[in-house]
Amino acid sequence: LETHSQFGTATVTPKNIDLPKVDFVTARRETYQGTGTLPIVQRGTITDDLRRRDFSINALAMRLDTNVFGTIIDKTGGLEDLETGIVRVLHKQSFIDDPTRIFRAARYAGRYNFRIAETDETLIQAALPILPQLSGERIRNEIDRVLLEKHAAKIVERLTQLGVWEIIANDWNISATFTYDSQKAEQAISWASAHLVDDTFQPEQVRWMTLFGTDMPICQIEAISFRLVLEHQLQRLISRTQAMKRGVSLEEVTAPNFEKLGFPLSKNTSIKHQNGMWGIVDTDNMNTYVCGDGNLYQVQTPLTAYRQLEQTLTPLKETVKPSEVYQLLKSYPIEALVLGYVDAIVPEWKREKIRDYLLVLRKVQPFITGDDLIALGEKPGKAFETVLWESFAAQLDGKIATKSEAFWRLRGFKDHSPQNIVN
C-alpha cells in the first residue's frame, strides 16, 4: 500500500504481478493559485470531485453500494458527450488553469475518433499563449504521451491545426511525411526489440527523431531539445573568466558581446530565457547557444543524428568497404541507424550496409590493441593510433583472420615471431 496524503490517494499493488494495481481516491476539490501551476487539493463531495476533472467524458462515476450497484453518476453531461463523440472541458477557465489539457484533448479525440467541441477550440486558442510558461519537462511529458498513442500521427496533425507546435518553438513545422515516419518509427522499435536484445535501445528517441523529421534545421532540433529537456549536452565554448578577459560579461546577451567573443550573430537570431538560462538560436548561421552563469555553451543532442544520417548515406557507393562503413556509422546512435535501416526509401543495398554494421561490424573486437603495441615498446601517439586503425580496418575487410596475421601485417613488427603471439 502506497499513500499520497497530499492528493488524498492511495495505490494497492498486489503481490501477484499478473493482477493490476488499484488506485483509491477520496472525493476532493482543487483550486489553482496561478496559471499552469499544480492544484491545491482539499477534501470535497462527489460533485466537487467530478467537477474538478478535465473533460466531461472523464467526469463519470459508478456507484458500488449493493442496492444501486452500477448506477452512473453524471453531473456534467458526460454520457451525452460519450454518445455523440465530443471532448469538452467543464468550464471556460480549464485550459488556462492547466494548458497541458490541450494535449489531452487532442489525445482523446484521436484515440476515440471524437471531435473537440467548437467552444473548446476557441478556449484553446485563448490558452495557447500560456503554453510557453510551462516547464520543458511538463510539455515533453505530454508530447511523449502523444507519441505513444496508436494514432499518434492523427493527434500530431490535430495539434498542428490548433497551432501548438509553433507556440512551443518558433517555426516548428511538422513534416508532411510524419504519418509515414511514425509508422517507420514503430517498425524500427519492433525490429530492434527482436534483433538488438543486448543493447540499450531507447524507443522514445526514435519517436522524437521522426517527429523532428529530416527537414528540420539542426539548430532548431538543438533548441527544442534544450527547451524540452530532451537528451542533450552543453559543451562550454567560453568560460566566465575567458569572457571577462575580453571585456565581455555574458550576463548581457547581446550581438556586440557575441561579436567580441568571435561568435557573430545574424539578424535572424532569437533570444529567449528558458530553463533558467538564455537560449540563443541563430537560424542563418545554423547555431544554437546557451548562456548561463556567465558561461557560453553550445547545445549538442543525439536527436540530430537521423537528420544527419541522410547526408552521410547520400554519397555512399555500393563498393564501399566494411571498414569504411564502420568509420562512417560508428559515431551514430543505434536509434538513428535502425530508423535508416527500416526506411523503405533508402536503397536496399545501403540498408544492408547499415544492417551489417548493426549486427556484425560494431561488435567486432580488434586483434591488436594499444596494450599490445605498448608491450612491444611503442609509445602512444598519432602514429600509434594510425597503426591500430590500419590493423583493425584490415581485419574488418577480411584481409587478416587471426592475431598472428595481424602482427605479421604490422609495419615495424616484422621481427616479432607470430609463434610468440597467442591467437
N, C-alpha and C positions, 0 to 999 in steps of 0.2 A: 504494500500500500504506500503510495507516494501522495502527500498532500501539498496543496499550493494555497496556503491561507490567504495570501494577498488577493487571489482571484476567487476564493471560495470554491475550489475544485479539488478533486482527488482522482487518482488513477490506480486501478487494481490490475496488476499483471499476473495472470495465472502461472503456476509452476509449469504447467503443460504448455510448451511453446506453440502447439498447434491451435490453442484457443486464443481468441482475440483479447486485446486489452479492453477494459471497461472504464469509461470516464463517468464520474459523478460530479454534478454541479448543483450548487444551491441557487435558488432564484435570486437574481441580483439586478441592480441597475447601474448604469455607467454614466459618468459625466466627463467631459473633456475640458481641461484647463486652457488649452490652446490648440490652434490648428495643427493637425498632423502629429499630435502627441499621443502617448498611450493613455487609456482611460483610467479614471479613478473609480474603483469598484466598491459598491456598498450593497448590503442586503436589500432585497426588494420582494415584490409579489411576482406571481407567474406572469401577470400582464406586463410588469416592468421588464421582466426577463425576455419576453418575446419582443417587446418594442425596442430593445437595445440591439437586436440583430441587424445584420447588414441589409438583407433583402427579404421581401415578403415570403418568398418560397423557402426561406430558412427560418421563418418565424412561426413554425408549426410545432405543436406538442401533442403527445398522445397520453391519455390517462391510463395508469396501470392498476388503479384500485379495482377490486373484483366486480363490483356492481356495474361499473360503467367502463370496463376494460376496453380499450381500443377507440374510445371516443376522441376525436380530434379537436384540439383547442386552436381556433383560428381567430386572432384578434386583428389581423391586418390585411385580410383578403388574399392570403397566400394560396389557398386551394383554387380559387378562380384563376390566379396567375399561373399556377401549375397547369391547369386545363387549357389555358389559352397560349401558353408558352411565352410568358413575359418575365423579364428580370426587372424588378422595380425596388428602389430603396424605400425606406419607411418615412423619411422626412427630408425636407429641402436642404438641410444642413449636412446631410450624411456624407457626401463626397468631400466636403470641406473639412469635416471633423476627421476623416480618415481617407486621404486621397488614394491609398492602396486599394480601396474598393473599386476604383476604376478598372484595375487589372482583374479583380474578381468578377466584376460584371461581365467583362469580355470573356473570361474563362467559362463562366456558367452558360453564357449564351452560346459559345462554341461547343461546349461539351454536350449540352442537351438539345442543340439546334433550336434554341429560343431566340428571341429578339429583345434588345434593350428598349425599355419604354421610351417613347419620344420625349416625354418630360424629363426623363433621366439623362438623355443625351444633352439637353440644354444645361442641366445641372453639372454634368461632366465638363462641359466647355467652361463653365464658371469656375470650376475647381482646378483645371489644368495648370494655371499659373502657380499653384501652391505645390505642385509635384517637386520642383527643384529644391524646396525647403526640406524634403525628407532626406534621411541619411542614405548614402550609397548602398549600404547593406540592405535596408528595407526595400529599396527599389529592385536591387539584384535578386533578392529572395522571391519577389513577386514574378519577375521575369523567369527565374528558374522554374517556378511552378507552371508558368505558361508553356515553357519548352518541354515539360514532362507530359503535357496533355496529348491524347491521341490525335486530336485535331488542332495541333499547335499552329500549323500554317494558317488555318482559318481564323484563329484567335489573333495571331500576329497581324493579319490583314485587317481585322476589326479595330485593333489598336491603332493601326496606320490611319484608318478612316477617321478615328477620333482625334488624331493629331498628337498622340502620346510621345512618339519617338523623338520628334523634333523639339519637344519641350524638355526631354531628358538631356539631349545633346544637340548642339547646333548642327543642322544639315544631316541628321541621322536619317538616311533613307534606306528602307528595307529593299533588298534586291528583288527584282521581278521574278527571279528564279527560286525564291525561298521555298515554295511548295515542293519543287524537285529537290532542293538542297536538304530540306528537313527529312524527306524520305531517305535520302542518301546518308544522313546522319544516323538514322536508326539502323540502316544496313551495316554501316561501319561499326556501330556498337555491337550488333549481333555477331558480325564476323570476328571482332576482337574477343568477345566472350568465348568463342569456340576455339580460336587459334592462339590467343596470347594469354593463356591462363596463368602464366608465371610472371606476368608483367603488371606494373601498376598503371592501369589504364583508366583515364578519367572521362567517363561519358559526358559529363556536363561541359567539359572543354570542347568536345566535338560539337555539341549543340550550339554553343556560343560561336564557334568558328563559322558554322553555317549561317547563323543569324547575321554575323558581320559580312559574310559572303566574300567574293573575290574582287569586288569593285570598290569597296570602301577604302579610302586612303589610309595608309598605315598609321599616320599621325592621329587620325580620328579613332582608330581602334585603340591606340595607346591612351588617348584622352579618356575614352569611355571606360577602359579597364581601370584607370586610376579613379575616376569618379564613382564607379560602382563597386570598387574594392574587389575587382576580379584579380586573378593571379597576375602579379606584376612585381618588378623590382625597380628601385630608384638608384640609378647609377650617378654618383656625385661627379659633377663636372668642375665646379668651382666651390671651394670652401669659403666660409666667412672670412677667414684670415687672408686668403688669396684675393678675395674681392676688395677687402679693406686696403690692401697694398696697392691696388689700382684706383683707390679713391672712390670705391663704389659700395654703397650699402644696399644689399638686396632686400632690406625691409621695404624699399621703394621699388616696385616692379614697373619700370618704365623702359621705353625703347632706347633712350640715350644710355641708360645704365647697361643694358644688354650689349649695345654697340661698343662700349668701353671694354667689356669683357670678351669681345670677339665673337659674340653671337647676335648678329644684327637681326632684327625682327622686320618682317614685311608689314605693309599697311593692312594686309588681310590676316590680322592676329587678334585672337580673343583672349581675354584675361578674366578669370573668374576665381573667386575664393571658394575652394572645395576641400572638404575633409580636413579643415584646419590649416590648409596651405593654399598657395596661389598656383592655379593651373594655367599654363600658357600654351595655346595651340596656334602655331604659325603655319597656316594652310599652304601658303605659296611656297615656303621653303620646306614643307613637309616635316616639321619638327614639333615635338611635344616636350615641354619643360615643366618642372615643378620647383617652386621656391618655398623654402621653409627654414626657420631658424637661421636665416642669413646664408644658407647654402643653396646652390643651384644644382638641380638634378635633371637627368633625362629619364623618361619612362621607357622601360623595356617589358614586353609581355610575350609569352609563348603563343598568345591568341592571334598574333600576326602571321604565324607560320604558314597557315593554309593559304593565306593571301600571297605569301612569298613563294610557296611551292610551285605555283603555276609558272612563275618566271624562271625557276630553276629547271623545270621539266621541258620548257619550250625549245631550247637549243639542243637538247639531248639527241644523240644519234643512235641508231639501232645497234651499231657495232661497239658501243661503249663497253669498256672492260669492267669486270666486277669491282676492281679496286677503285675505279673512277666513280662507280655508283656509290660505293662506300663513302668516298670523300664528299660527294655531293649531298648525301642524305643524312650523314651522321649527326649533324647539328639540329636536325628537325625532331620535334617531339613526335612520339609514335601516333598520337591522336591525328595530327595533320597528315601523316603518311598513310594511315588507314583510310582516311577520307579520300585521299588521292587514289588509293588502290581500288575502292569500290565505285569510283566515278566513271560511269559508262562513257562520258565524253572524252576522257583521256584514252589515247590509243592503247590497244590491248598490250602491245609489246612493252610500253612504258609501265603499264600497270604490273606486268610480270616482273619488271626490274624492281619495282617497289616491293612486291611480294617477296622476291628473293632476298632483298635486304632485310625485311622484317623477320622472315623465318630462318634465314641462313647466315647472311654476311655479318650482321651486327652481333651474332653470337659466337663468331669465330675467335678463338684465343690465339694470339701470336706465338709462334715457336720461339722467337727471340725477344727477350725483354731487356729493359735497361739494366737490371741486375746482372744479366748475362754479360753485357758489354763491360760493366764495371769490374766484374770478376776477371775479365780479360785485360784489364788495365786501362780501359778507355775512360775519359772524363766527360761528364755531361756537357753538352753544348749544342750549337746548331747542327754541326756535322753528325753528332751523336743521334739527334732526332731524325736527320735525313736517312741515316743508315737503318734505323729502326723501321721507318716508314717504307723504305725500298724493300726491305726484307718482308714486311707484312703484306705489301702490295703484291709481291711475287707469290706469296702464299695464297692470297685471295684469288689471284689469277690462275692458280693451278700449276705454277712453274716449279714449285717445291712442295713436297708432300711430307717431309719429316724434319725434325730439328737438326739432324745431321746434315741434310741437304741445305738447310738454311745457313748453317755455319760455313759450309763449303762455299756458298754463294757470296758470303760477306767479303767485301773488299778489305784487305788488311788482315784477314784471319786465315789466310791460306795455309799458314804453317801449323795451325792448330788441328791436330788429327781428330776426325769425327769419331774415332774409336773411344775418345775420352768424353764424348758427349752422350748423355742419357736421352734417349728418344722419349 
